[in-house]
Amino acid sequence: MEEQRGAGVSHRWRYGPAWWDRSGDPDPRRARLPWRSTVLITVFVLVGTNIGAHGQSQRLPLDGYARVLLLVASALLLWRQRRPVAVAFGTVATVLLYTGSGYPYGPVLLTVVVGCFGAVAAGHRRAAWAALGLLWAGHALITLWLYPWLPPAGDGAGSVGQEIVVTTWVLAVAAVCELARVRREQWARERTDRAQAAQRRADAERLRIARELHDVLAHSISVINVQAAAGLALLDSDPEQARAALTTIKAASKEALGEVRQVLDTLRAPGAAPRAPAPGLGRLPELAGQAAAAGLSVEVGGEPPRLPPGADLAAFRIVQEALTNVVRHSGSRRARVRFEHDGRELRLWVDDDGPPTGADAGGSGNGLAGMRERAAALGGTIEAGPRADGGFRVLAVLPTHAGEDQ
């Protein structure tokens, strides 16, 4: 408790003493004042001016009025984030009053630098330039024209060299403020670009997970649906066949749950290695067996090639989705899967003889859209549509050099 209490007090003192706590302010940024930096600047201005006054015997010695002006110029910086324009002009007016009163030159000009920098950082560039121009014009007016009527007595006119120094100093302050503004804008753009890139990566990951879940669940639920219908139809007339259908449902649901857990593990532990390898064409016999349990005979032509992980997963999911569509939408109970591989790209066909049994047989659902997205992610293509003889064909062309980082 004592550590928490101490941490809370430290947090409040970062923006002001405990009695200044304004936690009820609707805008927390307006309730916080930069106490620490302002106190440091105030100490630096007071100490530095006292030290600098020893070498300026021609100027008036510091008195109570001079110290009040120094404190006012420094204290104005407390509001540089809330009232940047007023602080910029206020520090300039206070410094001109201090200089016109004949007091020693010193680090009081730092208050103008900080005030104008705050205005530029807040987006009030013209106000900051105007304040610096007012400082330059006011100093020139004091040293070149009003000096006979201002303290100290007997003070002479300022030299051209002195005004050149002042002009250079004002231009340097303006340049530093502009440089800081440009850099802050670059940082803001970089932060925005990083946030947008992270959002794009998150969107792509969500799309990938949604696609995986769709492919896993669509295939498994299609098998379960067919077997459940068969089991219900045979429950009374052929209990053994009904039992076999229920066994297939159990195996399909277990397989689906395993793959769903594997996909969801990537959400629970981003970047962690999956507990099981991603499916690929090496599991094609298992996929054919699941399709056979749903009443679909699968013939495989050609040898499935060894592919990079990304292309292997995409090819497997495309075959899985195509067979799922045959189970769902085709009257044929036979499908043919054929592979051709020339070392650069894989061409795979999934054909059935039809006819279509549903309104979605033309392939306008999410399944074909998911296949096209998978192929496009690797730089490949998907062609899907009715054949002239009444069947349906899915042709996928996948570059086999892609997918290394998928």
C-alpha positions as CSV (number, residue, x, y, z in Angstrom):
1,M,0.0,0.0,0.0
2,E,2.8,2.4,0.9
3,E,4.5,1.8,-2.5
4,Q,1.2,2.4,-4.3
5,R,0.6,5.5,-2.3
6,G,4.1,6.8,-3.1
7,A,3.6,6.0,-6.8
8,G,0.4,7.9,-6.8
9,V,1.9,11.0,-5.2
10,S,4.9,10.8,-7.6
11,H,2.5,10.7,-10.5
12,R,0.6,13.7,-9.3
13,W,3.8,15.7,-8.7
14,R,4.8,15.0,-12.2
15,Y,2.1,17.4,-13.3
16,G,1.9,19.5,-10.2
17,P,1.6,19.3,-6.4
18,A,-1.1,17.3,-4.7
19,W,-3.3,20.3,-4.0
20,W,-3.5,20.9,-7.8
21,D,-5.1,17.5,-8.5
22,R,-7.9,18.1,-11.0
23,S,-8.9,14.5,-11.7
24,G,-12.5,15.6,-12.3
25,D,-11.5,17.6,-15.4
26,P,-13.3,16.2,-18.4
27,D,-10.1,16.6,-20.5
28,P,-7.2,15.0,-18.6
29,R,-4.6,16.7,-20.8
30,R,-6.0,20.1,-19.8
31,A,-5.7,19.2,-16.1
32,R,-1.9,18.5,-16.3
33,L,0.6,21.2,-16.2
34,P,4.3,20.7,-17.0
35,W,5.5,21.5,-13.5
36,R,8.8,19.7,-13.6
37,S,10.2,21.3,-16.7
38,T,8.9,24.7,-15.7
39,V,10.5,24.6,-12.3
40,L,13.9,23.6,-13.9
41,I,13.6,26.4,-16.4
42,T,12.8,28.9,-13.6
43,V,15.8,27.8,-11.5
44,F,18.0,28.0,-14.5
45,V,16.8,31.5,-15.4
46,L,17.1,32.9,-11.9
47,V,20.5,31.4,-11.2
48,G,21.9,32.2,-14.7
49,T,20.7,35.8,-14.6
50,N,22.3,36.3,-11.1
51,I,25.6,34.9,-12.4
52,G,25.4,36.9,-15.7
53,A,24.6,40.2,-13.8
54,H,28.2,40.3,-12.3
55,G,29.7,41.0,-15.7
56,Q,27.2,43.7,-16.7
57,S,28.0,46.7,-14.5
58,Q,26.5,49.1,-17.0
59,R,23.0,47.5,-16.5
60,L,20.8,48.0,-13.4
61,P,21.3,45.5,-10.6
62,L,18.7,42.9,-10.0
63,D,16.0,43.9,-7.6
64,G,12.7,42.6,-6.5
65,Y,10.9,43.9,-9.6
66,A,13.4,42.3,-11.9
67,R,13.0,38.9,-10.1
68,V,9.2,39.2,-10.3
69,L,9.6,39.7,-14.1
70,L,11.9,36.7,-14.3
71,L,9.4,34.6,-12.3
72,V,6.4,35.8,-14.5
73,A,8.2,34.9,-17.7
74,S,9.1,31.4,-16.4
75,A,5.7,30.8,-14.7
76,L,3.9,31.5,-18.0
77,L,5.4,28.3,-19.4
78,L,3.1,26.3,-17.2
79,W,0.3,27.0,-19.7
80,R,2.4,26.5,-22.9
81,Q,0.4,23.3,-23.7
82,R,-3.0,24.7,-23.0
83,R,-2.6,28.3,-24.2
84,P,0.4,28.2,-26.5
85,V,-0.3,31.5,-28.4
86,A,-0.9,33.5,-25.3
87,V,2.2,32.1,-23.6
88,A,4.4,32.9,-26.7
89,F,3.3,36.5,-26.8
90,G,3.3,36.7,-22.9
91,T,6.9,35.6,-22.6
92,V,7.9,38.0,-25.4
93,A,6.1,41.0,-23.7
94,T,7.6,40.1,-20.3
95,V,11.2,39.8,-21.7
96,L,10.8,43.1,-23.6
97,L,9.6,44.8,-20.3
98,Y,12.6,43.3,-18.5
99,T,15.0,44.4,-21.2
100,G,13.5,47.9,-21.4
101,S,13.8,48.3,-17.7
102,G,17.6,48.2,-18.0
103,Y,18.2,44.9,-16.2
104,P,21.1,42.5,-17.2
105,Y,20.8,40.3,-20.2
106,G,20.7,36.6,-19.4
107,P,18.9,33.3,-19.9
108,V,15.5,34.9,-19.6
109,L,15.4,34.6,-23.4
110,L,15.1,30.9,-22.9
111,T,11.5,31.4,-21.8
112,V,10.8,32.9,-25.3
113,V,12.4,29.9,-27.0
114,V,10.3,27.4,-25.0
115,G,7.1,29.4,-25.4
116,C,7.5,29.8,-29.2
117,F,8.5,26.1,-29.5
118,G,5.3,25.2,-27.7
119,A,3.2,27.3,-30.1
120,V,4.9,25.7,-33.2
121,A,4.4,22.2,-31.7
122,A,0.7,23.0,-31.2
123,G,0.3,24.0,-34.8
124,H,0.4,27.8,-34.3
125,R,3.4,28.5,-36.5
126,R,2.3,32.0,-37.6
127,A,1.7,33.1,-34.0
128,A,5.2,31.9,-33.1
129,W,6.8,33.8,-36.0
130,A,4.8,36.9,-35.1
131,A,6.0,36.6,-31.4
132,L,9.6,36.3,-32.5
133,G,9.2,39.2,-34.9
134,L,7.7,41.2,-32.1
135,L,10.8,40.4,-29.9
136,W,13.2,41.5,-32.6
137,A,11.2,44.7,-33.4
138,G,10.8,45.5,-29.7
139,H,14.5,45.0,-29.0
140,A,15.5,47.1,-32.0
141,L,13.1,49.9,-30.9
142,I,14.5,49.9,-27.4
143,T,18.2,49.8,-28.3
144,L,18.1,52.2,-31.3
145,W,15.4,54.7,-30.5
146,L,13.9,54.6,-27.0
147,Y,17.2,54.1,-25.1
148,P,17.5,57.8,-24.1
149,W,14.3,57.7,-22.1
150,L,14.8,54.2,-20.6
151,P,17.1,53.1,-17.8
152,P,19.9,52.8,-17.2
153,A,20.9,56.5,-17.3
154,G,23.5,57.3,-19.8
155,D,23.0,54.2,-21.9
156,G,24.1,54.5,-25.5
157,A,22.5,53.3,-28.7
158,G,23.0,49.6,-29.7
159,S,25.4,48.8,-32.4
160,V,24.6,47.3,-35.8
161,G,26.6,44.3,-34.8
162,Q,24.4,43.8,-31.7
163,E,21.3,43.9,-33.9
164,I,22.8,41.4,-36.3
165,V,23.4,39.1,-33.4
166,V,19.8,39.5,-32.2
167,T,18.5,38.9,-35.7
168,T,20.6,35.8,-36.1
169,W,19.4,34.5,-32.7
170,V,15.8,35.1,-33.7
171,L,16.2,33.3,-37.0
172,A,18.0,30.4,-35.3
173,V,15.2,30.0,-32.8
174,A,12.6,30.0,-35.7
175,A,14.7,27.5,-37.6
176,V,15.0,25.2,-34.6
177,C,11.3,25.4,-34.0
178,E,10.5,24.6,-37.6
179,L,13.0,21.7,-37.6
180,A,11.4,20.3,-34.5
181,R,7.9,20.7,-36.0
182,V,9.0,18.8,-39.2
183,R,10.5,16.1,-37.1
184,R,7.5,15.7,-34.9
185,E,5.3,15.4,-38.1
186,Q,7.6,12.7,-39.4
187,W,7.4,10.8,-36.2
188,A,3.6,11.2,-36.3
189,R,3.5,9.9,-39.9
190,E,5.8,7.0,-39.0
191,R,3.6,6.1,-36.0
192,T,0.5,6.2,-38.3
193,D,2.2,4.1,-40.9
194,R,3.2,1.5,-38.3
195,A,-0.3,1.5,-36.9
196,Q,-1.8,1.0,-40.4
197,A,0.7,-1.7,-41.2
198,A,-0.2,-3.5,-38.0
199,Q,-3.9,-3.1,-38.7
200,R,-3.3,-4.6,-42.2
201,R,-1.4,-7.5,-40.7
202,A,-4.2,-8.1,-38.2
203,D,-6.8,-7.9,-40.9
204,A,-4.9,-10.4,-43.0
205,E,-4.5,-12.7,-40.1
206,R,-8.2,-12.5,-39.3
207,L,-9.0,-13.3,-42.9
208,R,-6.6,-16.3,-42.9
209,I,-8.1,-17.7,-39.7
210,A,-11.7,-17.2,-41.0
211,R,-10.7,-18.9,-44.2
212,E,-9.2,-21.9,-42.3
213,L,-12.2,-22.2,-40.1
214,H,-14.5,-22.0,-43.1
215,D,-12.6,-24.7,-44.9
216,V,-12.4,-27.0,-41.9
217,L,-16.0,-26.7,-40.8
218,A,-17.6,-26.7,-44.2
219,H,-15.9,-30.0,-45.1
220,S,-16.5,-31.7,-41.8
221,I,-20.1,-30.5,-41.4
222,S,-20.9,-31.6,-45.0
223,V,-19.6,-35.1,-44.1
224,I,-21.6,-35.1,-40.8
225,N,-24.7,-33.9,-42.5
226,V,-24.6,-36.7,-45.2
227,Q,-23.9,-39.4,-42.6
228,A,-26.6,-38.1,-40.2
229,A,-29.1,-38.2,-43.0
230,A,-28.0,-41.8,-43.8
231,G,-28.1,-42.8,-40.2
232,L,-31.6,-41.5,-39.7
233,A,-32.8,-43.3,-42.8
234,L,-31.2,-46.6,-41.8
235,L,-31.8,-46.5,-38.0
236,D,-34.8,-48.9,-38.1
237,S,-34.1,-51.0,-41.2
238,D,-30.3,-51.4,-40.9
239,P,-28.9,-50.6,-37.4
240,E,-25.4,-51.7,-38.3
241,Q,-25.2,-49.2,-41.2
242,A,-26.6,-46.6,-38.9
243,R,-23.9,-47.4,-36.4
244,A,-21.3,-47.0,-39.1
245,A,-22.7,-43.6,-40.0
246,L,-22.5,-42.5,-36.4
247,T,-18.9,-43.7,-36.2
248,T,-18.0,-41.6,-39.3
249,I,-19.8,-38.6,-37.7
250,K,-17.7,-39.1,-34.5
251,A,-14.4,-39.3,-36.5
252,A,-15.3,-36.3,-38.6
253,S,-16.3,-34.2,-35.6
254,K,-13.1,-35.2,-33.7
255,E,-11.0,-34.2,-36.7
256,A,-12.8,-30.9,-37.1
257,L,-12.3,-30.1,-33.4
258,G,-8.6,-30.8,-33.7
259,E,-8.1,-28.5,-36.6
260,V,-10.2,-25.8,-35.1
261,R,-8.1,-26.0,-31.9
262,Q,-5.0,-25.7,-34.0
263,V,-6.3,-22.6,-35.7
264,L,-7.4,-21.0,-32.5
265,D,-4.1,-21.7,-30.8
266,T,-2.6,-19.0,-33.1
267,L,-5.0,-16.5,-31.5
268,R,-4.1,-17.5,-27.9
269,A,-0.3,-17.5,-28.5
270,P,0.6,-15.2,-31.4
271,G,3.9,-16.2,-33.0
272,A,4.0,-19.6,-31.2
273,A,4.7,-22.7,-33.2
274,P,1.6,-24.8,-34.0
275,R,1.1,-27.9,-32.0
276,A,0.6,-30.0,-35.1
277,P,1.9,-29.4,-38.7
278,A,-0.3,-27.6,-41.1
279,P,-2.2,-30.0,-43.4
280,G,-0.9,-30.6,-46.9
281,L,-1.3,-32.8,-49.9
282,G,0.3,-35.6,-47.9
283,R,-3.1,-35.9,-46.2
284,L,-4.9,-36.4,-49.5
285,P,-5.6,-40.2,-48.8
286,E,-7.2,-39.1,-45.5
287,L,-9.3,-36.5,-47.3
288,A,-10.4,-39.1,-49.8
289,G,-11.4,-41.4,-47.0
290,Q,-13.5,-38.7,-45.4
291,A,-15.2,-38.0,-48.8
292,A,-15.8,-41.8,-49.2
293,A,-17.5,-41.8,-45.8
294,A,-19.9,-39.2,-47.2
295,G,-20.6,-41.4,-50.2
296,L,-18.2,-39.7,-52.6
297,S,-15.6,-41.8,-54.5
298,V,-12.4,-39.9,-55.2
299,E,-10.0,-40.8,-58.0
300,V,-6.5,-39.3,-57.9
301,G,-4.5,-38.9,-61.0
302,G,-0.8,-37.8,-61.0
303,E,1.6,-37.7,-58.1
304,P,1.1,-34.8,-55.6
305,P,4.4,-32.9,-55.6
306,R,6.4,-31.8,-52.6
307,L,5.5,-28.1,-52.1
308,P,6.6,-25.3,-49.8
309,P,4.3,-25.1,-46.7
310,G,2.2,-22.2,-47.9
311,A,1.5,-23.7,-51.3
312,D,1.0,-27.2,-49.8
313,L,-1.6,-25.9,-47.4
314,A,-3.4,-23.9,-50.1
315,A,-3.5,-26.8,-52.5
316,F,-4.9,-29.1,-49.8
317,R,-7.6,-26.6,-48.8
318,I,-8.6,-26.0,-52.5
319,V,-9.0,-29.8,-53.0
320,Q,-10.9,-30.1,-49.7
321,E,-13.3,-27.2,-50.6
322,A,-13.8,-28.5,-54.1
323,L,-14.7,-32.0,-52.8
324,T,-17.0,-30.4,-50.2
325,N,-18.8,-28.6,-53.0
326,V,-19.2,-31.9,-54.9
327,V,-20.8,-33.5,-51.8
328,R,-23.1,-30.5,-51.2
329,H,-24.1,-29.4,-54.7
330,S,-23.5,-32.2,-57.2
331,G,-25.6,-35.2,-58.0
332,S,-22.5,-37.2,-58.9
333,R,-21.0,-39.6,-56.4
334,R,-17.6,-39.6,-58.1
335,A,-14.9,-36.9,-58.3
336,R,-11.6,-36.9,-60.0
337,V,-8.5,-35.0,-58.7
338,R,-5.5,-34.6,-61.1
339,F,-2.1,-33.0,-60.7
340,E,0.4,-31.7,-63.2
341,H,3.7,-30.1,-62.0
342,D,6.4,-28.7,-64.2
343,G,8.8,-27.4,-61.5
344,R,7.5,-23.9,-61.6
345,E,3.8,-24.2,-61.1
346,L,1.2,-26.8,-60.0
347,R,-2.0,-27.3,-62.0
348,L,-4.7,-29.3,-60.2
349,W,-8.1,-30.2,-61.5
350,V,-11.1,-31.4,-59.5
351,D,-13.9,-32.6,-61.7
352,D,-17.3,-34.2,-61.1
353,D,-19.9,-35.3,-63.7
354,G,-22.9,-33.5,-62.1
355,P,-25.7,-32.7,-62.5
356,P,-26.0,-29.8,-60.0
357,T,-28.6,-30.3,-57.3
358,G,-28.8,-26.8,-55.7
359,A,-29.0,-23.2,-56.6
360,D,-25.4,-22.6,-55.6
361,A,-24.0,-25.1,-58.0
362,G,-22.6,-22.3,-60.1
363,G,-20.0,-21.5,-57.3
364,S,-21.0,-18.1,-56.1
365,G,-20.7,-19.0,-52.4
366,N,-17.9,-18.3,-49.9
367,G,-16.1,-21.5,-50.6
368,L,-15.0,-20.5,-54.1
369,A,-14.3,-17.0,-52.9
370,G,-12.0,-18.5,-50.3
371,M,-10.2,-20.7,-52.9
372,R,-9.6,-17.7,-55.1
373,E,-8.2,-15.7,-52.1
374,R,-5.8,-18.6,-51.3
375,A,-4.6,-18.8,-54.9
376,A,-4.3,-15.0,-55.2
377,A,-2.2,-14.8,-52.0
378,L,0.4,-17.1,-53.7
379,G,0.1,-15.3,-57.1
380,G,-2.0,-18.1,-58.6
381,T,-5.4,-18.3,-60.2
382,I,-8.6,-20.3,-59.8
383,E,-11.1,-21.1,-62.6
384,A,-14.4,-22.7,-61.6
385,G,-17.5,-23.4,-63.6
386,P,-19.8,-25.9,-65.4
387,R,-18.3,-28.1,-68.0
388,A,-19.9,-28.5,-71.4
389,D,-20.9,-32.1,-70.6
390,G,-22.9,-31.0,-67.6
391,G,-20.3,-31.6,-64.9
392,F,-18.3,-29.0,-62.9
393,R,-14.6,-28.3,-62.9
394,V,-12.2,-26.4,-60.5
395,L,-8.8,-25.7,-62.0
396,A,-6.2,-24.2,-59.8
397,V,-2.8,-22.9,-61.0
398,L,-0.3,-22.3,-58.1
399,P,3.3,-21.1,-58.4
400,T,5.4,-23.6,-56.5
401,H,8.2,-21.1,-55.7
402,A,5.7,-19.0,-53.6
403,G,4.4,-19.7,-50.2
404,E,7.8,-19.9,-48.4
405,D,6.7,-17.2,-45.9
406,Q,3.0,-17.9,-45.9
